[in-house]
Amino acid sequence: MKRPADSLVLAIANLAVVGFLYVARRGSLPAMVALVCVPALFLLTLIFVLKDRRKPENRIQSWIALALAIPCAALLWSIRF
């Protein structure tokens, strides 16, 4: 089995951080750290999606990563702090 694309790994990490942020207590230190990390991780995911789209073997995985990353950003904007 071949290695997953970097953008797919980052998109899954982005989902995990937003999920942690969703269940964390409001105002706690881990929630604040996650809140700071999510925009940077989202931007890094988009950069790697563009990089992985050039490789033919990672093209489908980059589309999947993009499909996972965009709803993740929408979910982040819907959380009330």
PEMOUR-V364756 format. One record per residue. N is the residue number from 1. RES is the residue in one small letter. PHI is phi in radians with two decimals (* if undefined). BURIAL is I if it has 9 or more other C-alpha atoms within 8 Angstrom, else O. D_FIRST is the distance of its C-alpha to the first C-alpha in Angstrom with 1 decimal. Layout:
BEGIN
N&RES&PHI&BURIAL&D_FIRST  N&RES&PHI&BURIAL&D_FIRST
END
This chain:
BEGIN
1&m&*&O&0.0  2&k&-1.42&O&3.8  3&r&-1.23&O&6.7  4&p&-1.20&O&9.0  5&a&-1.18&I&12.2  6&d&-1.08&O&15.2  7&s&-1.14&I&17.3  8&l&-1.21&I&15.2  9&v&-1.12&I&15.4  10&l&-1.17&I&19.1  11&a&-1.17&I&19.8  12&i&-1.19&I&18.6  13&a&-1.12&O&20.7  14&n&-1.09&I&23.5  15&l&-1.10&I&23.5  16&a&-1.14&O&23.7  17&v&-1.18&I&26.6  18&v&-1.18&I&28.4  19&g&-1.11&O&28.0  20&f&-1.11&I&29.4  21&l&-1.12&I&32.2  22&y&-1.21&O&33.0  23&v&-1.67&O&33.6  24&a&-1.25&I&35.1  25&r&-1.20&O&38.9  26&r&-1.13&O&40.7  27&g&1.49&O&41.9  28&s&-1.35&O&40.0  29&l&-1.09&O&38.7  30&p&-1.07&O&35.0  31&a&-1.18&I&35.5  32&m&-1.18&I&37.2  33&v&-1.13&O&34.4  34&a&-1.12&I&31.8  35&l&-1.12&I&34.2  36&v&-1.30&O&34.4  37&c&-1.35&O&30.6  38&v&-1.07&I&29.6  39&p&-1.10&O&31.2  40&a&-1.16&O&29.8  41&l&-1.17&I&26.2  42&f&-1.13&I&26.7  43&l&-1.14&O&27.9  44&l&-1.12&I&25.1  45&t&-1.08&I&22.6  46&l&-1.13&I&24.6  47&i&-1.12&O&24.7  48&f&-1.25&I&21.0  49&v&-1.09&I&20.6  50&l&-1.13&I&23.0  51&k&-1.20&O&21.3  52&d&-1.33&I&17.8  53&r&-1.19&I&19.6  54&r&-1.32&O&20.5  55&k&-1.55&O&17.0  56&p&-1.08&O&16.1  57&e&-1.33&O&12.3  58&n&-1.92&I&13.1  59&r&-1.11&I&16.2  60&i&-1.17&O&15.2  61&q&-1.15&I&13.8  62&s&-1.21&I&17.1  63&w&-1.16&I&19.1  64&i&-1.12&I&17.6  65&a&-1.10&I&18.4  66&l&-1.15&I&21.8  67&a&-1.16&O&22.4  68&l&-1.45&I&21.7  69&a&-1.36&I&23.8  70&i&-1.21&O&27.0  71&p&-1.12&O&27.8  72&c&-1.12&I&27.2  73&a&-1.18&I&29.9  74&a&-1.14&O&32.2  75&l&-1.14&I&31.8  76&l&-1.10&O&32.8  77&w&-1.21&O&35.9  78&s&-1.51&O&36.9  79&i&-1.32&O&37.1  80&r&-1.68&O&40.7  81&f&-1.88&O&41.5
END
